[in-house]
Amino acid sequence: MDTPCEKLIQKIVDDPLASREIKIQRLRHLEDDARALQRAASESAMNSDDGWQAELRQVRLALEQLGARHVRNGAASL
């Protein structure tokens, strides 16, 4: 069963009207959101296994499929 995040990723990747660059930009926004949730979970009493790591992995796989360059955000990034 696909999660809502997986469905959104697939919708972005399959969008016939969006260019490759637009798809990558949209996926980067999802990646930023997933990383922010992951940081929040690691810095609070939130359950650290709420699926954010899996969502981040799915976004990064989609970016890789589109040939996007890996962006490193420094030592403090997750």
All heavy atoms as a GROMACS GRO file, in nm:
protein
  613
    1MET      N    1   0.085  -0.119   0.000
    1MET     CA    2   0.000   0.000   0.000
    1MET      C    3   0.089   0.124   0.000
    1MET      O    4   0.183   0.135   0.077
    1MET     CB    5  -0.089  -0.003   0.123
    1MET     CG    6  -0.185   0.111   0.131
    1MET     SD    7  -0.291   0.082   0.274
    1MET     CE    8  -0.394   0.220   0.263
    2ASP      N    9   0.057   0.218  -0.085
    2ASP     CA   10   0.134   0.341  -0.094
    2ASP      C   11   0.093   0.438   0.015
    2ASP      O   12  -0.025   0.455   0.043
    2ASP     CB   13   0.113   0.408  -0.230
    2ASP     CG   14   0.174   0.330  -0.344
    2ASP    OD1   15   0.267   0.250  -0.318
    2ASP    OD2   16   0.131   0.349  -0.458
    3THR      N   17   0.193   0.503   0.073
    3THR     CA   18   0.165   0.606   0.172
    3THR      C   19   0.126   0.734   0.098
    3THR      O   20   0.152   0.747  -0.022
    3THR     CB   21   0.288   0.633   0.259
    3THR    OG1   22   0.391   0.689   0.176
    3THR    CG2   23   0.337   0.506   0.328
    4PRO      N   24   0.066   0.830   0.168
    4PRO     CA   25   0.035   0.957   0.102
    4PRO      C   26   0.159   1.024   0.043
    4PRO      O   27   0.152   1.082  -0.066
    4PRO     CB   28  -0.025   1.040   0.215
    4PRO     CG   29  -0.084   0.940   0.309
    4PRO     CD   30   0.010   0.822   0.303
    5CYS      N   31   0.271   1.012   0.112
    5CYS     CA   32   0.395   1.070   0.061
    5CYS      C   33   0.438   1.001  -0.069
    5CYS      O   34   0.477   1.067  -0.165
    5CYS     CB   35   0.506   1.062   0.166
    5CYS     SG   36   0.660   1.140   0.113
    6GLU      N   37   0.431   0.869  -0.072
    6GLU     CA   38   0.468   0.795  -0.192
    6GLU      C   39   0.377   0.831  -0.309
    6GLU      O   40   0.422   0.844  -0.423
    6GLU     CB   41   0.464   0.645  -0.166
    6GLU     CG   42   0.574   0.596  -0.076
    6GLU     CD   43   0.558   0.451  -0.034
    6GLU    OE1   44   0.443   0.406  -0.018
    6GLU    OE2   45   0.661   0.384  -0.018
    7LYS      N   46   0.249   0.849  -0.281
    7LYS     CA   47   0.155   0.888  -0.387
    7LYS      C   48   0.188   1.027  -0.441
    7LYS      O   49   0.184   1.049  -0.561
    7LYS     CB   50   0.012   0.886  -0.334
    7LYS     CG   51  -0.041   0.746  -0.310
    7LYS     CD   52  -0.181   0.749  -0.254
    7LYS     CE   53  -0.230   0.609  -0.224
    7LYS     NZ   54  -0.364   0.607  -0.166
    8LEU      N   55   0.225   1.118  -0.351
    8LEU     CA   56   0.261   1.254  -0.393
    8LEU      C   57   0.389   1.251  -0.476
    8LEU      O   58   0.397   1.318  -0.580
    8LEU     CB   59   0.277   1.346  -0.272
    8LEU     CG   60   0.314   1.490  -0.301
    8LEU    CD1   61   0.212   1.556  -0.394
    8LEU    CD2   62   0.324   1.568  -0.170
    9ILE      N   63   0.487   1.174  -0.434
    9ILE     CA   64   0.612   1.163  -0.509
    9ILE      C   65   0.583   1.108  -0.649
    9ILE      O   66   0.631   1.162  -0.748
    9ILE     CB   67   0.712   1.072  -0.434
    9ILE    CG1   68   0.760   1.140  -0.307
    9ILE    CG2   69   0.829   1.035  -0.525
    9ILE    CD1   70   0.835   1.048  -0.213
   10GLN      N   71   0.503   1.004  -0.657
   10GLN     CA   72   0.471   0.944  -0.787
   10GLN      C   73   0.395   1.043  -0.876
   10GLN      O   74   0.419   1.050  -0.997
   10GLN     CB   75   0.391   0.815  -0.769
   10GLN     CG   76   0.389   0.729  -0.891
   10GLN     CD   77   0.529   0.685  -0.932
   10GLN    OE1   78   0.606   0.637  -0.850
   10GLN    NE2   79   0.562   0.704  -1.057
   11LYS      N   80   0.304   1.119  -0.815
   11LYS     CA   81   0.229   1.220  -0.891
   11LYS      C   82   0.323   1.324  -0.950
   11LYS      O   83   0.308   1.364  -1.066
   11LYS     CB   84   0.126   1.286  -0.799
   11LYS     CG   85   0.039   1.387  -0.868
   11LYS     CD   86  -0.064   1.443  -0.771
   11LYS     CE   87  -0.147   1.551  -0.838
   11LYS     NZ   88  -0.245   1.609  -0.747
   12ILE      N   89   0.423   1.366  -0.871
   12ILE     CA   90   0.520   1.464  -0.920
   12ILE      C   91   0.602   1.405  -1.034
   12ILE      O   92   0.619   1.467  -1.139
   12ILE     CB   93   0.611   1.511  -0.804
   12ILE    CG1   94   0.532   1.596  -0.704
   12ILE    CG2   95   0.731   1.591  -0.858
   12ILE    CD1   96   0.606   1.626  -0.575
   13VAL      N   97   0.654   1.285  -1.014
   13VAL     CA   98   0.739   1.221  -1.115
   13VAL      C   99   0.662   1.195  -1.244
   13VAL      O  100   0.717   1.210  -1.353
   13VAL     CB  101   0.799   1.090  -1.058
   13VAL    CG1  102   0.868   1.009  -1.166
   13VAL    CG2  103   0.895   1.121  -0.944
   14ASP      N  104   0.535   1.159  -1.234
   14ASP     CA  105   0.455   1.124  -1.352
   14ASP      C  106   0.388   1.242  -1.420
   14ASP      O  107   0.322   1.223  -1.522
   14ASP     CB  108   0.348   1.022  -1.313
   14ASP     CG  109   0.407   0.886  -1.276
   14ASP    OD1  110   0.523   0.860  -1.312
   14ASP    OD2  111   0.336   0.807  -1.211
   15ASP      N  112   0.402   1.362  -1.365
   15ASP     CA  113   0.334   1.480  -1.421
   15ASP      C  114   0.385   1.508  -1.562
   15ASP      O  115   0.500   1.548  -1.581
   15ASP     CB  116   0.359   1.601  -1.331
   15ASP     CG  117   0.283   1.724  -1.376
   15ASP    OD1  118   0.220   1.722  -1.486
   15ASP    OD2  119   0.285   1.824  -1.303
   16PRO      N  120   0.302   1.489  -1.664
   16PRO     CA  121   0.347   1.507  -1.802
   16PRO      C  122   0.367   1.655  -1.840
   16PRO      O  123   0.435   1.684  -1.938
   16PRO     CB  124   0.235   1.444  -1.886
   16PRO     CG  125   0.114   1.459  -1.802
   16PRO     CD  126   0.161   1.447  -1.659
   17LEU      N  127   0.310   1.745  -1.763
   17LEU     CA  128   0.320   1.887  -1.795
   17LEU      C  129   0.439   1.956  -1.730
   17LEU      O  130   0.476   2.067  -1.769
   17LEU     CB  131   0.191   1.959  -1.755
   17LEU     CG  132   0.063   1.907  -1.822
   17LEU    CD1  133  -0.058   1.982  -1.768
   17LEU    CD2  134   0.073   1.920  -1.973
   18ALA      N  135   0.500   1.891  -1.633
   18ALA     CA  136   0.613   1.952  -1.561
   18ALA      C  137   0.745   1.909  -1.624
   18ALA      O  138   0.764   1.793  -1.660
   18ALA     CB  139   0.610   1.910  -1.414
   19SER      N  140   0.835   2.005  -1.636
   19SER     CA  141   0.968   1.973  -1.686
   19SER      C  142   1.047   1.899  -1.579
   19SER      O  143   1.008   1.894  -1.462
   19SER     CB  144   1.042   2.102  -1.723
   19SER     OG  145   1.070   2.177  -1.604
   20ARG      N  146   1.158   1.842  -1.620
   20ARG     CA  147   1.245   1.772  -1.526
   20ARG      C  148   1.288   1.865  -1.413
   20ARG      O  149   1.289   1.826  -1.296
   20ARG     CB  150   1.368   1.718  -1.602
   20ARG     CG  151   1.468   1.648  -1.515
   20ARG     CD  152   1.589   1.602  -1.601
   20ARG     NE  153   1.700   1.570  -1.516
   20ARG     CZ  154   1.793   1.656  -1.474
   20ARG    NH1  155   1.788   1.782  -1.512
   20ARG    NH2  156   1.891   1.617  -1.395
   21GLU      N  157   1.322   1.988  -1.446
   21GLU     CA  158   1.366   2.085  -1.347
   21GLU      C  159   1.257   2.118  -1.246
   21GLU      O  160   1.283   2.130  -1.126
   21GLU     CB  161   1.415   2.214  -1.415
   21GLU     CG  162   1.545   2.198  -1.491
   21GLU     CD  163   1.528   2.130  -1.627
   21GLU    OE1  164   1.413   2.129  -1.682
   21GLU    OE2  165   1.627   2.076  -1.678
   22ILE      N  166   1.134   2.130  -1.293
   22ILE     CA  167   1.021   2.158  -1.204
   22ILE      C  168   0.997   2.039  -1.112
   22ILE      O  169   0.972   2.056  -0.992
   22ILE     CB  170   0.894   2.192  -1.284
   22ILE    CG1  171   0.912   2.325  -1.359
   22ILE    CG2  172   0.771   2.197  -1.194
   22ILE    CD1  173   0.933   2.446  -1.270
   23LYS      N  174   1.004   1.919  -1.166
   23LYS     CA  175   0.986   1.799  -1.084
   23LYS      C  176   1.091   1.793  -0.974
   23LYS      O  177   1.061   1.764  -0.858
   23LYS     CB  178   0.993   1.674  -1.171
   23LYS     CG  179   0.876   1.659  -1.266
   23LYS     CD  180   0.896   1.539  -1.357
   23LYS     CE  181   0.784   1.531  -1.459
   23LYS     NZ  182   0.796   1.413  -1.546
   24ILE      N  183   1.216   1.821  -1.012
   24ILE     CA  184   1.324   1.820  -0.913
   24ILE      C  185   1.301   1.927  -0.808
   24ILE      O  186   1.319   1.901  -0.688
   24ILE     CB  187   1.461   1.839  -0.984
   24ILE    CG1  188   1.495   1.712  -1.064
   24ILE    CG2  189   1.571   1.872  -0.883
   24ILE    CD1  190   1.616   1.726  -1.154
   25GLN      N  191   1.258   2.045  -0.848
   25GLN     CA  192   1.231   2.152  -0.753
   25GLN      C  193   1.121   2.111  -0.654
   25GLN      O  194   1.134   2.132  -0.533
   25GLN     CB  195   1.189   2.279  -0.828
   25GLN     CG  196   1.165   2.397  -0.738
   25GLN     CD  197   1.124   2.521  -0.818
   25GLN    OE1  198   1.080   2.511  -0.933
   25GLN    NE2  199   1.137   2.635  -0.757
   26ARG      N  200   1.016   2.051  -0.703
   26ARG     CA  201   0.906   2.006  -0.616
   26ARG      C  202   0.953   1.897  -0.519
   26ARG      O  203   0.917   1.898  -0.402
   26ARG     CB  204   0.789   1.955  -0.701
   26ARG     CG  205   0.718   2.065  -0.776
   26ARG     CD  206   0.611   2.010  -0.867
   26ARG     NE  207   0.546   2.116  -0.941
   26ARG     CZ  208   0.468   2.096  -1.046
   26ARG    NH1  209   0.442   1.972  -1.087
   26ARG    NH2  210   0.414   2.197  -1.109
   27LEU      N  211   1.034   1.805  -0.571
   27LEU     CA  212   1.086   1.699  -0.485
   27LEU      C  213   1.183   1.755  -0.380
   27LEU      O  214   1.188   1.707  -0.267
   27LEU     CB  215   1.154   1.591  -0.569
   27LEU     CG  216   1.061   1.504  -0.652
   27LEU    CD1  217   1.140   1.419  -0.751
   27LEU    CD2  218   0.974   1.418  -0.563
   28ARG      N  219   1.258   1.858  -0.416
   28ARG     CA  220   1.348   1.922  -0.318
   28ARG      C  221   1.267   1.984  -0.203
   28ARG      O  222   1.311   1.980  -0.088
   28ARG     CB  223   1.433   2.030  -0.385
   28ARG     CG  224   1.537   1.979  -0.478
   28ARG     CD  225   1.660   1.931  -0.407
   28ARG     NE  226   1.760   1.894  -0.505
   28ARG     CZ  227   1.835   1.787  -0.496
   28ARG    NH1  228   1.823   1.706  -0.393
   28ARG    NH2  229   1.922   1.759  -0.589
   29HIS      N  230   1.151   2.040  -0.234
   29HIS     CA  231   1.066   2.094  -0.128
   29HIS      C  232   1.020   1.982  -0.034
   29HIS      O  233   1.021   2.000   0.088
   29HIS     CB  234   0.944   2.166  -0.186
   29HIS     CG  235   0.976   2.298  -0.247
   29HIS    ND1  236   1.022   2.405  -0.174
   29HIS    CD2  237   0.969   2.341  -0.375
   29HIS    CE1  238   1.042   2.509  -0.254
   29HIS    NE2  239   1.011   2.472  -0.377
   30LEU      N  240   0.981   1.869  -0.091
   30LEU     CA  241   0.942   1.754  -0.009
   30LEU      C  242   1.060   1.705   0.075
   30LEU      O  243   1.043   1.669   0.192
   30LEU     CB  244   0.890   1.640  -0.096
   30LEU     CG  245   0.754   1.656  -0.158
   30LEU    CD1  246   0.720   1.533  -0.241
   30LEU    CD2  247   0.649   1.678  -0.053
   31GLU      N  248   1.178   1.704   0.015
   31GLU     CA  249   1.298   1.661   0.086
   31GLU      C  250   1.325   1.754   0.205
   31GLU      O  251   1.354   1.707   0.316
   31GLU     CB  252   1.417   1.660  -0.009
   31GLU     CG  253   1.546   1.614   0.055
   31GLU     CD  254   1.664   1.620  -0.042
   31GLU    OE1  255   1.668   1.711  -0.127
   31GLU    OE2  256   1.752   1.534  -0.029
   32ASP      N  257   1.313   1.883   0.183
   32ASP     CA  258   1.332   1.980   0.292
   32ASP      C  259   1.233   1.957   0.405
   32ASP      O  260   1.269   1.960   0.522
   32ASP     CB  261   1.319   2.123   0.241
   32ASP     CG  262   1.434   2.166   0.152
   32ASP    OD1  263   1.541   2.100   0.155
   32ASP    OD2  264   1.418   2.266   0.079
   33ASP      N  265   1.107   1.932   0.369
   33ASP     CA  266   1.004   1.907   0.471
   33ASP      C  267   1.035   1.779   0.549
   33ASP      O  268   1.023   1.776   0.672
   33ASP     CB  269   0.866   1.895   0.406
   33ASP     CG  270   0.814   2.026   0.351
   33ASP    OD1  271   0.870   2.133   0.386
   33ASP    OD2  272   0.718   2.022   0.272
   34ALA      N  273   1.075   1.674   0.480
   34ALA     CA  274   1.105   1.547   0.546
   34ALA      C  275   1.225   1.561   0.639
   34ALA      O  276   1.226   1.508   0.750
   34ALA     CB  277   1.131   1.438   0.442
   35ARG      N  278   1.326   1.637   0.595
   35ARG     CA  279   1.443   1.659   0.681
   35ARG      C  280   1.406   1.741   0.804
   35ARG      O  281   1.454   1.715   0.914
   35ARG     CB  282   1.555   1.727   0.603
   35ARG     CG  283   1.633   1.631   0.519
   35ARG     CD  284   1.770   1.678   0.474
   35ARG     NE  285   1.796   1.820   0.482
   35ARG     CZ  286   1.795   1.903   0.378
   35ARG    NH1  287   1.768   1.860   0.257
   35ARG    NH2  288   1.823   2.031   0.394
   36ALA      N  289   1.320   1.840   0.787
   36ALA     CA  290   1.277   1.922   0.900
   36ALA      C  291   1.201   1.837   1.002
   36ALA      O  292   1.222   1.851   1.124
   36ALA     CB  293   1.190   2.038   0.852
   37LEU      N  294   1.114   1.750   0.956
   37LEU     CA  295   1.041   1.661   1.047
   37LEU      C  296   1.136   1.564   1.117
   37LEU      O  297   1.121   1.536   1.235
   37LEU     CB  298   0.934   1.583   0.970
   37LEU     CG  299   0.813   1.664   0.928
   37LEU    CD1  300   0.726   1.584   0.832
   37LEU    CD2  301   0.733   1.709   1.049
   38GLN      N  302   1.235   1.517   1.044
   38GLN     CA  303   1.333   1.426   1.102
   38GLN      C  304   1.413   1.498   1.211
   38GLN      O  305   1.438   1.441   1.318
   38GLN     CB  306   1.424   1.375   0.992
   38GLN     CG  307   1.505   1.254   1.028
   38GLN     CD  308   1.587   1.207   0.909
   38GLN    OE1  309   1.639   1.288   0.833
   38GLN    NE2  310   1.598   1.077   0.894
   39ARG      N  311   1.452   1.622   1.186
   39ARG     CA  312   1.524   1.701   1.286
   39ARG      C  313   1.439   1.724   1.410
   39ARG      O  314   1.484   1.712   1.522
   39ARG     CB  315   1.568   1.836   1.229
   39ARG     CG  316   1.703   1.834   1.166
   39ARG     CD  317   1.755   1.974   1.139
   39ARG     NE  318   1.666   2.056   1.059
   39ARG     CZ  319   1.661   2.056   0.927
   39ARG    NH1  320   1.741   1.978   0.858
   39ARG    NH2  321   1.578   2.135   0.863
   40ALA      N  322   1.313   1.758   1.387
   40ALA     CA  323   1.222   1.782   1.499
   40ALA      C  324   1.207   1.657   1.584
   40ALA      O  325   1.206   1.664   1.708
   40ALA     CB  326   1.085   1.828   1.448
   41ALA      N  327   1.199   1.542   1.520
   41ALA     CA  328   1.185   1.417   1.594
   41ALA      C  329   1.310   1.387   1.674
   41ALA      O  330   1.302   1.336   1.786
   41ALA     CB  331   1.155   1.303   1.497
   42SER      N  332   1.425   1.419   1.619
   42SER     CA  333   1.550   1.388   1.690
   42SER      C  334   1.576   1.484   1.805
   42SER      O  335   1.652   1.452   1.896
   42SER     CB  336   1.668   1.389   1.592
   42SER     OG  337   1.697   1.521   1.551
   43GLU      N  338   1.513   1.601   1.803
   43GLU     CA  339   1.538   1.702   1.906
   43GLU      C  340   1.426   1.712   2.009
   43GLU      O  341   1.428   1.800   2.094
   43GLU     CB  342   1.557   1.838   1.839
   43GLU     CG  343   1.680   1.844   1.751
   43GLU     CD  344   1.690   1.972   1.671
   43GLU    OE1  345   1.595   2.054   1.678
   43GLU    OE2  346   1.790   1.989   1.601
   44SER      N  347   1.328   1.624   2.000
   44SER     CA  348   1.216   1.634   2.093
   44SER      C  349   1.176   1.494   2.142
   44SER      O  350   1.239   1.396   2.110
   44SER     CB  351   1.097   1.701   2.025
   44SER     OG  352   1.041   1.614   1.928
   45ALA      N  353   1.069   1.492   2.216
   45ALA     CA  354   1.019   1.365   2.268
   45ALA      C  355   0.930   1.293   2.168
   45ALA      O  356   0.866   1.194   2.202
   45ALA     CB  357   0.941   1.391   2.396
   46MET      N  358   0.926   1.340   2.044
   46MET     CA  359   0.846   1.275   1.941
   46MET      C  360   0.901   1.135   1.915
   46MET      O  361   1.019   1.108   1.936
   46MET     CB  362   0.852   1.355   1.810
   46MET     CG  363   0.791   1.493   1.819
   46MET     SD  364   0.824   1.595   1.673
   46MET     CE  365   0.743   1.502   1.546
   47ASN      N  366   0.816   1.047   1.870
   47ASN     CA  367   0.858   0.913   1.833
   47ASN      C  368   0.955   0.923   1.715
   47ASN      O  369   0.919   0.972   1.609
   47ASN     CB  370   0.736   0.828   1.796
   47ASN     CG  371   0.773   0.686   1.761
   47ASN    OD1  372   0.889   0.649   1.757
   47ASN    ND2  373   0.671   0.606   1.737
   48SER      N  374   1.077   0.876   1.734
   48SER     CA  375   1.179   0.891   1.630
   48SER      C  376   1.158   0.796   1.512
   48SER      O  377   1.227   0.806   1.413
   48SER     CB  378   1.318   0.868   1.689
   48SER     OG  379   1.327   0.736   1.740
   49ASP      N  380   1.063   0.703   1.521
   49ASP     CA  381   1.038   0.608   1.413
   49ASP      C  382   0.898   0.626   1.357
   49ASP      O  383   0.822   0.532   1.345
   49ASP     CB  384   1.057   0.464   1.464
   49ASP     CG  385   1.056   0.364   1.351
   49ASP    OD1  386   1.084   0.402   1.237
   49ASP    OD2  387   1.025   0.246   1.377
   50ASP      N  388   0.865   0.748   1.320
   50ASP     CA  389   0.732   0.777   1.266
   50ASP      C  390   0.727   0.772   1.114
   50ASP      O  391   0.632   0.819   1.054
   50ASP     CB  392   0.684   0.914   1.314
   50ASP     CG  393   0.629   0.910   1.455
   50ASP    OD1  394   0.590   0.801   1.500
   50ASP    OD2  395   0.625   1.015   1.520
   51GLY      N  396   0.831   0.719   1.050
   51GLY     CA  397   0.830   0.704   0.905
   51GLY      C  398   0.896   0.815   0.828
   51GLY      O  399   0.902   0.810   0.706
   52TRP      N  400   0.950   0.915   0.896
   52TRP     CA  401   1.010   1.027   0.824
   52TRP      C  402   1.137   0.985   0.752
   52TRP      O  403   1.167   1.037   0.645
   52TRP     CB  404   1.036   1.144   0.917
   52TRP     CG  405   0.909   1.202   0.968
   52TRP    CD1  406   0.806   1.252   0.894
   52TRP    CD2  407   0.867   1.213   1.104
   52TRP    NE1  408   0.704   1.294   0.975
   52TRP    CE2  409   0.739   1.272   1.105
   52TRP    CE3  410   0.926   1.180   1.225
   52TRP    CZ2  411   0.669   1.297   1.221
   52TRP    CZ3  412   0.856   1.206   1.341
   52TRP    CH2  413   0.729   1.264   1.338
   53GLN      N  414   1.211   0.891   0.808
   53GLN     CA  415   1.330   0.841   0.740
   53GLN      C  416   1.290   0.774   0.609
   53GLN      O  417   1.355   0.793   0.507
   53GLN     CB  418   1.407   0.744   0.830
   53GLN     CG  419   1.532   0.687   0.767
   53GLN     CD  420   1.638   0.792   0.740
   53GLN    OE1  421   1.650   0.890   0.812
   53GLN    NE2  422   1.714   0.772   0.635
   54ALA      N  423   1.184   0.697   0.610
   54ALA     CA  424   1.138   0.629   0.490
   54ALA      C  425   1.091   0.730   0.385
   54ALA      O  426   1.118   0.713   0.266
   54ALA     CB  427   1.025   0.531   0.524
   55GLU      N  428   1.022   0.834   0.429
   55GLU     CA  429   0.976   0.936   0.335
   55GLU      C  430   1.095   1.007   0.271
   55GLU      O  431   1.097   1.030   0.151
   55GLU     CB  432   0.885   1.037   0.405
   55GLU     CG  433   0.750   0.982   0.438
   55GLU     CD  434   0.656   1.083   0.501
   55GLU    OE1  435   0.690   1.203   0.504
   55GLU    OE2  436   0.549   1.044   0.546
   56LEU      N  437   1.194   1.040   0.353
   56LEU     CA  438   1.313   1.106   0.300
   56LEU      C  439   1.383   1.016   0.200
   56LEU      O  440   1.426   1.061   0.093
   56LEU     CB  441   1.407   1.142   0.417
   56LEU     CG  442   1.532   1.221   0.383
   56LEU    CD1  443   1.498   1.351   0.313
   56LEU    CD2  444   1.612   1.247   0.509
   57ARG      N  445   1.391   0.888   0.229
   57ARG     CA  446   1.453   0.792   0.137
   57ARG      C  447   1.377   0.786   0.005
   57ARG      O  448   1.438   0.783  -0.102
   57ARG     CB  449   1.457   0.654   0.203
   57ARG     CG  450   1.534   0.551   0.124
   57ARG     CD  451   1.542   0.414   0.193
   57ARG     NE  452   1.571   0.422   0.334
   57ARG     CZ  453   1.485   0.390   0.432
   57ARG    NH1  454   1.365   0.345   0.402
   57ARG    NH2  455   1.520   0.399   0.559
   58GLN      N  456   1.244   0.785   0.010
   58GLN     CA  457   1.163   0.779  -0.112
   58GLN      C  458   1.183   0.904  -0.199
   58GLN      O  459   1.194   0.894  -0.321
   58GLN     CB  460   1.014   0.764  -0.077
   58GLN     CG  461   0.980   0.632  -0.014
   58GLN     CD  462   1.006   0.515  -0.106
   58GLN    OE1  463   0.984   0.523  -0.226
   58GLN    NE2  464   1.056   0.407  -0.051
   59VAL      N  465   1.189   1.020  -0.135
   59VAL     CA  466   1.212   1.144  -0.209
   59VAL      C  467   1.348   1.140  -0.276
   59VAL      O  468   1.363   1.174  -0.394
   59VAL     CB  469   1.200   1.268  -0.117
   59VAL    CG1  470   1.241   1.394  -0.190
   59VAL    CG2  471   1.058   1.283  -0.064
   60ARG      N  472   1.448   1.097  -0.202
   60ARG     CA  473   1.584   1.093  -0.257
   60ARG      C  474   1.596   0.992  -0.371
   60ARG      O  475   1.668   1.016  -0.468
   60ARG     CB  476   1.684   1.066  -0.147
   60ARG     CG  477   1.700   1.187  -0.057
   60ARG     CD  478   1.801   1.169   0.051
   60ARG     NE  479   1.818   1.296   0.122
   60ARG     CZ  480   1.876   1.306   0.240
   60ARG    NH1  481   1.923   1.198   0.300
   60ARG    NH2  482   1.887   1.423   0.298
   61LEU      N  483   1.525   0.881  -0.363
   61LEU     CA  484   1.524   0.785  -0.473
   61LEU      C  485   1.462   0.846  -0.598
   61LEU      O  486   1.511   0.826  -0.709
   61LEU     CB  487   1.449   0.658  -0.432
   61LEU     CG  488   1.522   0.563  -0.338
   61LEU    CD1  489   1.428   0.451  -0.293
   61LEU    CD2  490   1.645   0.505  -0.404
   62ALA      N  491   1.353   0.919  -0.580
   62ALA     CA  492   1.288   0.984  -0.695
   62ALA      C  493   1.381   1.089  -0.757
   62ALA      O  494   1.389   1.100  -0.879
   62ALA     CB  495   1.156   1.048  -0.651
   63LEU      N  496   1.451   1.164  -0.673
   63LEU     CA  497   1.546   1.263  -0.724
   63LEU      C  498   1.657   1.194  -0.803
   63LEU      O  499   1.697   1.241  -0.910
   63LEU     CB  500   1.605   1.344  -0.609
   63LEU     CG  501   1.513   1.450  -0.549
   63LEU    CD1  502   1.566   1.498  -0.415
   63LEU    CD2  503   1.496   1.567  -0.645
   64GLU      N  504   1.704   1.083  -0.752
   64GLU     CA  505   1.808   1.007  -0.821
   64GLU      C  506   1.758   0.957  -0.957
   64GLU      O  507   1.830   0.963  -1.056
   64GLU     CB  508   1.850   0.889  -0.733
   64GLU     CG  509   1.967   0.811  -0.786
   64GLU     CD  510   2.006   0.700  -0.690
   64GLU    OE1  511   2.038   0.730  -0.574
   64GLU    OE2  512   2.002   0.583  -0.733
   65GLN      N  513   1.633   0.910  -0.962
   65GLN     CA  514   1.575   0.861  -1.088
   65GLN      C  515   1.567   0.972  -1.191
   65GLN      O  516   1.579   0.948  -1.311
   65GLN     CB  517   1.437   0.803  -1.064
   65GLN     CG  518   1.438   0.672  -0.991
   65GLN     CD  519   1.297   0.624  -0.956
   65GLN    OE1  520   1.201   0.700  -0.962
   65GLN    NE2  521   1.287   0.498  -0.918
   66LEU      N  522   1.547   1.096  -1.144
   66LEU     CA  523   1.540   1.209  -1.236
   66LEU      C  524   1.678   1.264  -1.272
   66LEU      O  525   1.690   1.358  -1.349
   66LEU     CB  526   1.454   1.321  -1.176
   66LEU     CG  527   1.305   1.293  -1.166
   66LEU    CD1  528   1.235   1.403  -1.089
   66LEU    CD2  529   1.243   1.278  -1.305
   67GLY      N  530   1.782   1.207  -1.212
   67GLY     CA  531   1.918   1.250  -1.241
   67GLY      C  532   1.959   1.377  -1.170
   67GLY      O  533   2.050   1.447  -1.215
   68ALA      N  534   1.893   1.409  -1.059
   68ALA     CA  535   1.926   1.530  -0.984
   68ALA      C  536   2.059   1.511  -0.912
   68ALA      O  537   2.092   1.402  -0.865
   68ALA     CB  538   1.817   1.561  -0.882
   69ARG      N  539   2.134   1.620  -0.905
   69ARG     CA  540   2.259   1.617  -0.830
   69ARG      C  541   2.230   1.608  -0.682
   69ARG      O  542   2.134   1.666  -0.634
   69ARG     CB  543   2.341   1.745  -0.855
   69ARG     CG  544   2.397   1.757  -0.994
   69ARG     CD  545   2.484   1.879  -1.009
   69ARG     NE  546   2.411   2.002  -0.979
   69ARG     CZ  547   2.443   2.087  -0.880
   69ARG    NH1  548   2.547   2.066  -0.805
   69ARG    NH2  549   2.372   2.196  -0.859
   70HIS      N  550   2.316   1.534  -0.610
   70HIS     CA  551   2.301   1.525  -0.465
   70HIS      C  552   2.351   1.655  -0.405
   70HIS      O  553   2.461   1.702  -0.435
   70HIS     CB  554   2.382   1.407  -0.412
   70HIS     CG  555   2.376   1.393  -0.264
   70HIS    ND1  556   2.260   1.357  -0.198
   70HIS    CD2  557   2.468   1.415  -0.168
   70HIS    CE1  558   2.283   1.354  -0.069
   70HIS    NE2  559   2.408   1.389  -0.048
   71VAL      N  560   2.270   1.716  -0.319
   71VAL     CA  561   2.306   1.842  -0.257
   71VAL      C  562   2.343   1.814  -0.112
   71VAL      O  563   2.261   1.763  -0.035
   71VAL     CB  564   2.189   1.943  -0.262
   71VAL    CG1  565   2.226   2.071  -0.188
   71VAL    CG2  566   2.151   1.971  -0.405
   72ARG      N  567   2.465   1.846  -0.075
   72ARG     CA  568   2.510   1.829   0.062
   72ARG      C  569   2.488   1.962   0.133
   72ARG      O  570   2.525   2.066   0.084
   72ARG     CB  571   2.656   1.790   0.068
   72ARG     CG  572   2.677   1.653   0.003
   72ARG     CD  573   2.806   1.598   0.044
   72ARG     NE  574   2.804   1.574   0.186
   72ARG     CZ  575   2.836   1.460   0.244
   72ARG    NH1  576   2.872   1.360   0.169
   72ARG    NH2  577   2.834   1.446   0.374
   73ASN      N  578   2.430   1.953   0.252
   73ASN     CA  579   2.396   2.075   0.326
   73ASN      C  580   2.485   2.097   0.447
   73ASN      O  581   2.451   2.173   0.534
   73ASN     CB  582   2.250   2.070   0.369
   73ASN     CG  583   2.157   2.078   0.252
   73ASN    OD1  584   2.186   2.148   0.156
   73ASN    ND2  585   2.048   2.005   0.256
   74GLY      N  586   2.598   2.030   0.455
   74GLY     CA  587   2.689   2.050   0.565
   74GLY      C  588   2.675   1.944   0.671
   74GLY      O  589   2.588   1.858   0.668
   75ALA      N  590   2.762   1.956   0.772
   75ALA     CA  591   2.770   1.854   0.876
   75ALA      C  592   2.645   1.848   0.963
   75ALA      O  593   2.614   1.745   1.019
   75ALA     CB  594   2.892   1.881   0.963
   76ALA      N  595   2.574   1.957   0.976
   76ALA     CA  596   2.457   1.960   1.064
   76ALA      C  597   2.332   1.904   0.999
   76ALA      O  598   2.232   1.885   1.064
   76ALA     CB  599   2.430   2.104   1.109
   77SER      N  600   2.337   1.875   0.870
   77SER     CA  601   2.217   1.824   0.802
   77SER      C  602   2.200   1.677   0.830
   77SER      O  603   2.294   1.605   0.857
   77SER     CB  604   2.224   1.850   0.652
   77SER     OG  605   2.326   1.773   0.595
   78LEU      N  606   2.075   1.631   0.822
   78LEU     CA  607   2.044   1.490   0.841
   78LEU      C  608   2.035   1.421   0.708
   78LEU      O  609   1.994   1.471   0.612
   78LEU     CB  610   1.912   1.473   0.916
   78LEU     CG  611   1.917   1.517   1.061
   78LEU    CD1  612   1.776   1.510   1.119
   78LEU    CD2  613   2.008   1.428   1.142
   0.00000   0.00000   0.00000
